Amino acid sequence: MPFEIQIAVAKTNKYASRESGDTVELVERPAGGLSIVLVDGQGSGQAAKTLSLLVSAKAVALLKDGARDGTVARAVHDYLHTFRQGRVSATLEILSVDLVSKTVITSRNSDTPLLLGAGGVYEVRACGAGPIGIRRHTKPVLDQFAAEPGLQVAIFSDGIVHAGERHQRPFDPLAFARAHLGPDLPAQHLADTLLAEALARDAGRPDDDMTVVALALRPRGEYPPVRRLVTVLPLA
């Protein structure tokens, strides 16, 4: 069955901070497919943004060269560990649709879970690999899923999963997905809905930078196939 790849991002910065330390990059894979890179730099503000841009640029360059996702994660870790002498950390998550293997691949160095939906049935996959840049032999956690219509995947920066803790209203993405999400939803709806709930848990004043990256594989009926990329960037 023909299907389309939908990838959407919804993000916001920490309250009273002008710059988000989270960086998201989208890249076409040279053999076919797409990869999206999510980096959360240590701390917040401009220093975190500079770090996340450094890490994401390295990851994107390697993906464009055809390196495999797990290899990219290890190489970027080695680069950051050497460049900053193990003193700075960042989380690195790569979400890919590989048209060669016809799979969705996730490579994660973070402590945040992955939300997985198939036909409206949701589960989370823990990570626990920890950030890159600190420990010498850090490795990513890799998951692979068949690229089939109905698949949904969401990855997060830690501002999402820790939302509401200060207000004793912790956010549980899995419970929320089971109650409010469903099959065949557009990726943008997934990203916007999850971010909106996290913001509500923080009473509209996020305690940390927040980013949701959502993937949805949906049946395609349009012909000829048209690729679209839409970006909305609010300015102060």
Phi and psi restraints in degrees (value plus and minus 20) as a CYANA .aco file:
   2 PRO   PHI     -82.6   -42.6
   2 PRO   PSI     122.1   162.1
   3 PHE   PHI    -162.9  -122.9
   3 PHE   PSI     145.1   185.1
   4 GLU   PHI    -137.7   -97.7
   4 GLU   PSI     128.8   168.8
   5 ILE   PHI    -115.2   -75.2
   5 ILE   PSI     102.6   142.6
   6 GLN   PHI    -134.6   -94.6
   6 GLN   PSI     107.2   147.2
   7 ILE   PHI    -147.3  -107.3
   7 ILE   PSI     111.0   151.0
   8 ALA   PHI    -155.8  -115.8
   8 ALA   PSI     129.4   169.4
   9 VAL   PHI    -148.1  -108.1
   9 VAL   PSI     116.7   156.7
  10 ALA   PHI    -152.4  -112.4
  10 ALA   PSI     104.0   144.0
  11 LYS   PHI    -167.3  -127.3
  11 LYS   PSI     135.6   175.6
  12 THR   PHI    -170.6  -130.6
  12 THR   PSI     143.2   183.2
  13 ASN   PHI    -116.0   -76.0
  13 ASN   PSI     144.3   184.3
  14 LYS   PHI     -78.2   -38.2
  14 LYS   PSI     123.8   163.8
  15 TYR   PHI     -78.0   -38.0
  15 TYR   PSI     113.8   153.8
  16 ALA   PHI      50.4    90.4
  16 ALA   PSI      -6.1    33.9
  17 SER   PHI    -135.4   -95.4
  17 SER   PSI     109.6   149.6
  18 ARG   PHI     -96.0   -56.0
  18 ARG   PSI     -43.0    -3.0
  19 GLU   PHI    -145.3  -105.3
  19 GLU   PSI     118.4   158.4
  20 SER   PHI    -108.8   -68.8
  20 SER   PSI     116.1   156.1
  21 GLY   PHI    -101.2   -61.2
  21 GLY   PSI     -23.0    17.0
  22 ASP   PHI    -109.7   -69.7
  22 ASP   PSI     117.0   157.0
  23 THR   PHI    -147.7  -107.7
  23 THR   PSI     116.7   156.7
  24 VAL   PHI    -144.2  -104.2
  24 VAL   PSI     112.7   152.7
  25 GLU   PHI    -151.6  -111.6
  25 GLU   PSI     119.4   159.4
  26 LEU   PHI    -132.6   -92.6
  26 LEU   PSI     114.9   154.9
  27 VAL   PHI    -161.2  -121.2
  27 VAL   PSI     121.2   161.2
  28 GLU   PHI    -101.4   -61.4
  28 GLU   PSI     114.2   154.2
  29 ARG   PHI     -98.1   -58.1
  29 ARG   PSI     117.0   157.0
  30 PRO   PHI     -81.8   -41.8
  30 PRO   PSI     -47.5    -7.5
  31 ALA   PHI    -115.9   -75.9
  31 ALA   PSI     -17.4    22.6
  32 GLY   PHI      98.0   138.0
  32 GLY   PSI     112.3   152.3
  33 GLY   PHI      93.4   133.4
  33 GLY   PSI    -193.2  -153.2
  34 LEU   PHI    -154.7  -114.7
  34 LEU   PSI     129.9   169.9
  35 SER   PHI    -149.7  -109.7
  35 SER   PSI     122.4   162.4
  36 ILE   PHI    -144.9  -104.9
  36 ILE   PSI     112.1   152.1
  37 VAL   PHI    -130.4   -90.4
  37 VAL   PSI     108.7   148.7
  38 LEU   PHI    -139.6   -99.6
  38 LEU   PSI     101.2   141.2
  39 VAL   PHI    -143.7  -103.7
  39 VAL   PSI     111.6   151.6
  40 ASP   PHI    -135.5   -95.5
  40 ASP   PSI      87.7   127.7
  41 GLY   PHI     -95.9   -55.9
  41 GLY   PSI     129.4   169.4
  42 GLN   PHI     -77.1   -37.1
  42 GLN   PSI     113.4   153.4
  43 GLY   PHI      63.7   103.7
  43 GLY   PSI    -171.0  -131.0
  44 SER   PHI    -170.1  -130.1
  44 SER   PSI     153.0   193.0
  45 GLY   PHI      59.3    99.3
  45 GLY   PSI    -179.6  -139.6
  46 GLN   PHI     -84.2   -44.2
  46 GLN   PSI     -58.4   -18.4
  47 ALA   PHI     -82.7   -42.7
  47 ALA   PSI     -62.7   -22.7
  48 ALA   PHI     -86.3   -46.3
  48 ALA   PSI     -57.0   -17.0
  49 LYS   PHI     -86.0   -46.0
  49 LYS   PSI     -63.1   -23.1
  50 THR   PHI     -79.7   -39.7
  50 THR   PSI     -62.4   -22.4
  51 LEU   PHI     -85.3   -45.3
  51 LEU   PSI     -66.2   -26.2
  52 SER   PHI     -86.6   -46.6
  52 SER   PSI     -53.3   -13.3
  53 LEU   PHI     -86.4   -46.4
  53 LEU   PSI     -59.8   -19.8
  54 LEU   PHI     -80.6   -40.6
  54 LEU   PSI     -67.0   -27.0
  55 VAL   PHI     -88.9   -48.9
  55 VAL   PSI     -64.6   -24.6
  56 SER   PHI     -86.0   -46.0
  56 SER   PSI     -56.8   -16.8
  57 ALA   PHI     -82.3   -42.3
  57 ALA   PSI     -60.8   -20.8
  58 LYS   PHI     -85.6   -45.6
  58 LYS   PSI     -62.8   -22.8
  59 ALA   PHI     -84.8   -44.8
  59 ALA   PSI     -63.9   -23.9
  60 VAL   PHI     -82.8   -42.8
  60 VAL   PSI     -62.7   -22.7
  61 ALA   PHI     -80.1   -40.1
  61 ALA   PSI     -61.9   -21.9
  62 LEU   PHI     -89.2   -49.2
  62 LEU   PSI     -59.6   -19.6
  63 LEU   PHI     -82.9   -42.9
  63 LEU   PSI     -59.7   -19.7
  64 LYS   PHI     -85.7   -45.7
  64 LYS   PSI     -47.5    -7.5
  65 ASP   PHI     -99.1   -59.1
  65 ASP   PSI     -25.5    14.5
  66 GLY   PHI      74.8   114.8
  66 GLY   PSI     -11.9    28.1
  67 ALA   PHI     -86.8   -46.8
  67 ALA   PSI     126.7   166.7
  68 ARG   PHI     -93.9   -53.9
  68 ARG   PSI     134.9   174.9
  69 ASP   PHI     -77.2   -37.2
  69 ASP   PSI     -67.1   -27.1
  70 GLY   PHI     -84.3   -44.3
  70 GLY   PSI     -56.4   -16.4
  71 THR   PHI     -85.9   -45.9
  71 THR   PSI     -59.8   -19.8
  72 VAL   PHI     -80.0   -40.0
  72 VAL   PSI     -67.6   -27.6
  73 ALA   PHI     -80.7   -40.7
  73 ALA   PSI     -63.0   -23.0
  74 ARG   PHI     -86.2   -46.2
  74 ARG   PSI     -62.2   -22.2
  75 ALA   PHI     -86.3   -46.3
  75 ALA   PSI     -60.7   -20.7
  76 VAL   PHI     -87.0   -47.0
  76 VAL   PSI     -59.2   -19.2
  77 HIS   PHI     -79.3   -39.3
  77 HIS   PSI     -68.6   -28.6
  78 ASP   PHI     -79.3   -39.3
  78 ASP   PSI     -60.5   -20.5
  79 TYR   PHI     -82.2   -42.2
  79 TYR   PSI     -69.0   -29.0
  80 LEU   PHI     -86.7   -46.7
  80 LEU   PSI     -61.3   -21.3
  81 HIS   PHI     -81.5   -41.5
  81 HIS   PSI     -60.6   -20.6
  82 THR   PHI     -94.1   -54.1
  82 THR   PSI     -64.5   -24.5
  83 PHE   PHI     -85.6   -45.6
  83 PHE   PSI     -59.1   -19.1
  84 ARG   PHI    -128.6   -88.6
  84 ARG   PSI      -9.6    30.4
  85 GLN   PHI      36.1    76.1
  85 GLN   PSI      17.4    57.4
  86 GLY   PHI      51.4    91.4
  86 GLY   PSI      -2.7    37.3
  87 ARG   PHI    -122.0   -82.0
  87 ARG   PSI     -29.7    10.3
  88 VAL   PHI    -151.2  -111.2
  88 VAL   PSI     122.2   162.2
  89 SER   PHI    -143.3  -103.3
  89 SER   PSI     141.8   181.8
  90 ALA   PHI    -175.3  -135.3
  90 ALA   PSI     128.8   168.8
  91 THR   PHI    -110.9   -70.9
  91 THR   PSI     124.8   164.8
  92 LEU   PHI    -154.8  -114.8
  92 LEU   PSI     100.2   140.2
  93 GLU   PHI    -148.6  -108.6
  93 GLU   PSI     113.5   153.5
  94 ILE   PHI    -142.2  -102.2
  94 ILE   PSI     104.3   144.3
  95 LEU   PHI    -136.9   -96.9
  95 LEU   PSI      99.6   139.6
  96 SER   PHI    -149.5  -109.5
  96 SER   PSI     126.8   166.8
  97 VAL   PHI    -132.3   -92.3
  97 VAL   PSI      92.0   132.0
  98 ASP   PHI    -121.1   -81.1
  98 ASP   PSI      92.4   132.4
  99 LEU   PHI     -99.1   -59.1
  99 LEU   PSI     -30.7     9.3
 100 VAL   PHI     -95.2   -55.2
 100 VAL   PSI     -71.1   -31.1
 101 SER   PHI    -109.0   -69.0
 101 SER   PSI     -26.5    13.5
 102 LYS   PHI      35.3    75.3
 102 LYS   PSI      27.2    67.2
 103 THR   PHI    -154.5  -114.5
 103 THR   PSI     140.6   180.6
 104 VAL   PHI    -122.6   -82.6
 104 VAL   PSI     107.7   147.7
 105 ILE   PHI    -139.1   -99.1
 105 ILE   PSI     115.2   155.2
 106 THR   PHI    -141.4  -101.4
 106 THR   PSI     114.8   154.8
 107 SER   PHI    -145.0  -105.0
 107 SER   PSI      98.5   138.5
 108 ARG   PHI    -151.5  -111.5
 108 ARG   PSI     110.9   150.9
 109 ASN   PHI    -142.3  -102.3
 109 ASN   PSI      66.4   106.4
 110 SER   PHI    -182.5  -142.5
 110 SER   PSI    -197.1  -157.1
 111 ASP   PHI    -135.0   -95.0
 111 ASP   PSI      -9.9    30.1
 112 THR   PHI    -116.5   -76.5
 112 THR   PSI     127.8   167.8
 113 PRO   PHI     -99.1   -59.1
 113 PRO   PSI     144.7   184.7
 114 LEU   PHI    -125.5   -85.5
 114 LEU   PSI     114.7   154.7
 115 LEU   PHI    -117.3   -77.3
 115 LEU   PSI     104.3   144.3
 116 LEU   PHI    -141.0  -101.0
 116 LEU   PSI     109.5   149.5
 117 GLY   PHI    -145.0  -105.0
 117 GLY   PSI     118.8   158.8
 118 ALA   PHI    -160.6  -120.6
 118 ALA   PSI      90.8   130.8
 119 GLY   PHI      43.6    83.6
 119 GLY   PSI       7.7    47.7
 120 GLY   PHI      65.6   105.6
 120 GLY   PSI     -17.0    23.0
 121 VAL   PHI    -121.1   -81.1
 121 VAL   PSI     103.7   143.7
 122 TYR   PHI    -132.1   -92.1
 122 TYR   PSI     128.2   168.2
 123 GLU   PHI    -169.9  -129.9
 123 GLU   PSI     146.3   186.3
 124 VAL   PHI    -136.8   -96.8
 124 VAL   PSI     129.5   169.5
 125 ARG   PHI    -137.1   -97.1
 125 ARG   PSI      96.6   136.6
 126 ALA   PHI     -90.0   -50.0
 126 ALA   PSI     141.4   181.4
 127 CYS   PHI    -135.5   -95.5
 127 CYS   PSI    -101.2   -61.2
 128 GLY   PHI      56.9    96.9
 128 GLY   PSI     -13.3    26.7
 129 ALA   PHI     -93.5   -53.5
 129 ALA   PSI     -41.3    -1.3
 130 GLY   PHI      59.3    99.3
 130 GLY   PSI     147.6   187.6
 131 PRO   PHI     -93.6   -53.6
 131 PRO   PSI     147.3   187.3
 132 ILE   PHI    -108.6   -68.6
 132 ILE   PSI     142.6   182.6
 133 GLY   PHI      81.4   121.4
 133 GLY   PSI     -37.5     2.5
 134 ILE   PHI    -123.3   -83.3
 134 ILE   PSI     -85.7   -45.7
 135 ARG   PHI    -103.8   -63.8
 135 ARG   PSI     118.9   158.9
 136 ARG   PHI     -81.3   -41.3
 136 ARG   PSI     -60.3   -20.3
 137 HIS   PHI    -129.1   -89.1
 137 HIS   PSI      17.2    57.2
 138 THR   PHI     -84.4   -44.4
 138 THR   PSI     115.9   155.9
 139 LYS   PHI    -146.7  -106.7
 139 LYS   PSI     133.5   173.5
 140 PRO   PHI    -101.9   -61.9
 140 PRO   PSI     141.1   181.1
 141 VAL   PHI    -115.0   -75.0
 141 VAL   PSI     105.2   145.2
 142 LEU   PHI    -130.1   -90.1
 142 LEU   PSI     116.0   156.0
 143 ASP   PHI    -151.2  -111.2
 143 ASP   PSI     130.9   170.9
 144 GLN   PHI    -160.6  -120.6
 144 GLN   PSI     112.6   152.6
 145 PHE   PHI    -151.4  -111.4
 145 PHE   PSI     128.3   168.3
 146 ALA   PHI     -84.5   -44.5
 146 ALA   PSI     114.0   154.0
 147 ALA   PHI    -101.8   -61.8
 147 ALA   PSI      74.0   114.0
 148 GLU   PHI    -152.4  -112.4
 148 GLU   PSI     128.9   168.9
 149 PRO   PHI     -75.3   -35.3
 149 PRO   PSI     120.4   160.4
 150 GLY   PHI      80.4   120.4
 150 GLY   PSI     -30.5     9.5
 151 LEU   PHI     -98.4   -58.4
 151 LEU   PSI     115.7   155.7
 152 GLN   PHI    -150.1  -110.1
 152 GLN   PSI     117.0   157.0
 153 VAL   PHI    -157.5  -117.5
 153 VAL   PSI     115.9   155.9
 154 ALA   PHI    -152.1  -112.1
 154 ALA   PSI     113.7   153.7
 155 ILE   PHI    -140.2  -100.2
 155 ILE   PSI     136.3   176.3
 156 PHE   PHI    -157.4  -117.4
 156 PHE   PSI     134.1   174.1
 157 SER   PHI    -104.1   -64.1
 157 SER   PSI     146.0   186.0
 158 ASP   PHI     -90.0   -50.0
 158 ASP   PSI     -36.2     3.8
 159 GLY   PHI     -82.2   -42.2
 159 GLY   PSI     -45.9    -5.9
 160 ILE   PHI     -95.0   -55.0
 160 ILE   PSI     -71.7   -31.7
 161 VAL   PHI     -93.7   -53.7
 161 VAL   PSI     -39.1     0.9
 162 HIS   PHI    -119.0   -79.0
 162 HIS   PSI     -14.8    25.2
 163 ALA   PHI     -80.1   -40.1
 163 ALA   PSI     120.3   160.3
 164 GLY   PHI      63.7   103.7
 164 GLY   PSI     -27.3    12.7
 165 GLU   PHI     -83.9   -43.9
 165 GLU   PSI     -57.8   -17.8
 166 ARG   PHI     -87.2   -47.2
 166 ARG   PSI     -45.1    -5.1
 167 HIS   PHI    -121.0   -81.0
 167 HIS   PSI      -8.8    31.2
 168 GLN   PHI      36.9    76.9
 168 GLN   PSI      14.9    54.9
 169 ARG   PHI    -150.4  -110.4
 169 ARG   PSI      41.8    81.8
 170 PRO   PHI     -81.3   -41.3
 170 PRO   PSI     126.9   166.9
 171 PHE   PHI    -114.4   -74.4
 171 PHE   PSI     104.6   144.6
 172 ASP   PHI    -131.4   -91.4
 172 ASP   PSI      78.7   118.7
 173 PRO   PHI     -77.4   -37.4
 173 PRO   PSI     -55.5   -15.5
 174 LEU   PHI     -87.8   -47.8
 174 LEU   PSI     -68.3   -28.3
 175 ALA   PHI     -81.9   -41.9
 175 ALA   PSI     -59.1   -19.1
 176 PHE   PHI     -85.5   -45.5
 176 PHE   PSI     -63.9   -23.9
 177 ALA   PHI     -81.7   -41.7
 177 ALA   PSI     -63.7   -23.7
 178 ARG   PHI     -85.1   -45.1
 178 ARG   PSI     -49.7    -9.7
 179 ALA   PHI    -107.9   -67.9
 179 ALA   PSI     -50.2   -10.2
 180 HIS   PHI    -145.2  -105.2
 180 HIS   PSI     -32.5     7.5
 181 LEU   PHI    -128.0   -88.0
 181 LEU   PSI     152.5   192.5
 182 GLY   PHI    -183.5  -143.5
 182 GLY   PSI     156.3   196.3
 183 PRO   PHI     -88.7   -48.7
 183 PRO   PSI     135.6   175.6
 184 ASP   PHI      46.9    86.9
 184 ASP   PSI      -3.1    36.9
 185 LEU   PHI     -97.6   -57.6
 185 LEU   PSI     122.3   162.3
 186 PRO   PHI     -82.3   -42.3
 186 PRO   PSI     131.7   171.7
 187 ALA   PHI     -80.1   -40.1
 187 ALA   PSI     -58.8   -18.8
 188 GLN   PHI     -83.9   -43.9
 188 GLN   PSI     -55.9   -15.9
 189 HIS   PHI     -84.4   -44.4
 189 HIS   PSI     -62.1   -22.1
 190 LEU   PHI     -79.8   -39.8
 190 LEU   PSI     -69.9   -29.9
 191 ALA   PHI     -83.7   -43.7
 191 ALA   PSI     -66.7   -26.7
 192 ASP   PHI     -84.3   -44.3
 192 ASP   PSI     -61.4   -21.4
 193 THR   PHI     -87.1   -47.1
 193 THR   PSI     -62.7   -22.7
 194 LEU   PHI     -86.6   -46.6
 194 LEU   PSI     -62.4   -22.4
 195 LEU   PHI     -85.0   -45.0
 195 LEU   PSI     -62.2   -22.2
 196 ALA   PHI     -80.4   -40.4
 196 ALA   PSI     -60.2   -20.2
 197 GLU   PHI     -87.9   -47.9
 197 GLU   PSI     -61.0   -21.0
 198 ALA   PHI     -82.3   -42.3
 198 ALA   PSI     -61.4   -21.4
 199 LEU   PHI     -83.1   -43.1
 199 LEU   PSI     -60.9   -20.9
 200 ALA   PHI     -83.0   -43.0
 200 ALA   PSI     -56.8   -16.8
 201 ARG   PHI     -86.1   -46.1
 201 ARG   PSI     -47.0    -7.0
 202 ASP   PHI    -115.9   -75.9
 202 ASP   PSI      -1.9    38.1
 203 ALA   PHI      36.5    76.5
 203 ALA   PSI      13.5    53.5
 204 GLY   PHI      57.7    97.7
 204 GLY   PSI     -16.1    23.9
 205 ARG   PHI    -147.0  -107.0
 205 ARG   PSI      64.0   104.0
 206 PRO   PHI     -78.1   -38.1
 206 PRO   PSI     113.7   153.7
 207 ASP   PHI     -95.8   -55.8
 207 ASP   PSI     -33.7     6.3
 208 ASP   PHI    -173.4  -133.4
 208 ASP   PSI     145.1   185.1
 209 ASP   PHI     -78.5   -38.5
 209 ASP   PSI     121.3   161.3
 210 MET   PHI    -146.8  -106.8
 210 MET   PSI     110.9   150.9
 211 THR   PHI    -161.9  -121.9
 211 THR   PSI     114.2   154.2
 212 VAL   PHI    -140.8  -100.8
 212 VAL   PSI     108.9   148.9
 213 VAL   PHI    -134.3   -94.3
 213 VAL   PSI     102.3   142.3
 214 ALA   PHI    -139.7   -99.7
 214 ALA   PSI     119.1   159.1
 215 LEU   PHI    -140.9  -100.9
 215 LEU   PSI     115.0   155.0
 216 ALA   PHI    -156.8  -116.8
 216 ALA   PSI     111.3   151.3
 217 LEU   PHI    -123.7   -83.7
 217 LEU   PSI      98.2   138.2
 218 ARG   PHI    -147.7  -107.7
 218 ARG   PSI     129.8   169.8
 219 PRO   PHI     -76.9   -36.9
 219 PRO   PSI     124.6   164.6
 220 ARG   PHI    -135.7   -95.7
 220 ARG   PSI     109.9   149.9
 221 GLY   PHI    -138.0   -98.0
 221 GLY   PSI     -34.8     5.2
 222 GLU   PHI     -92.9   -52.9
 222 GLU   PSI     121.3   161.3
 223 TYR   PHI    -166.3  -126.3
 223 TYR   PSI     114.9   154.9
 224 PRO   PHI     -91.9   -51.9
 224 PRO   PSI     138.9   178.9
 225 PRO   PHI     -88.9   -48.9
 225 PRO   PSI     104.5   144.5
 226 VAL   PHI    -134.7   -94.7
 226 VAL   PSI     108.2   148.2
 227 ARG   PHI    -112.9   -72.9
 227 ARG   PSI     118.2   158.2
 228 ARG   PHI    -152.4  -112.4
 228 ARG   PSI     124.4   164.4
 229 LEU   PHI    -157.4  -117.4
 229 LEU   PSI     100.2   140.2
 230 VAL   PHI    -142.1  -102.1
 230 VAL   PSI     112.7   152.7
 231 THR   PHI    -148.0  -108.0
 231 THR   PSI     115.3   155.3
 232 VAL   PHI    -143.5  -103.5
 232 VAL   PSI     100.1   140.1
 233 LEU   PHI    -147.4  -107.4
 233 LEU   PSI      78.7   118.7
 234 PRO   PHI     -86.6   -46.6
 234 PRO   PSI     120.5   160.5
 235 LEU   PHI    -137.8   -97.8
 235 LEU   PSI     124.0   164.0
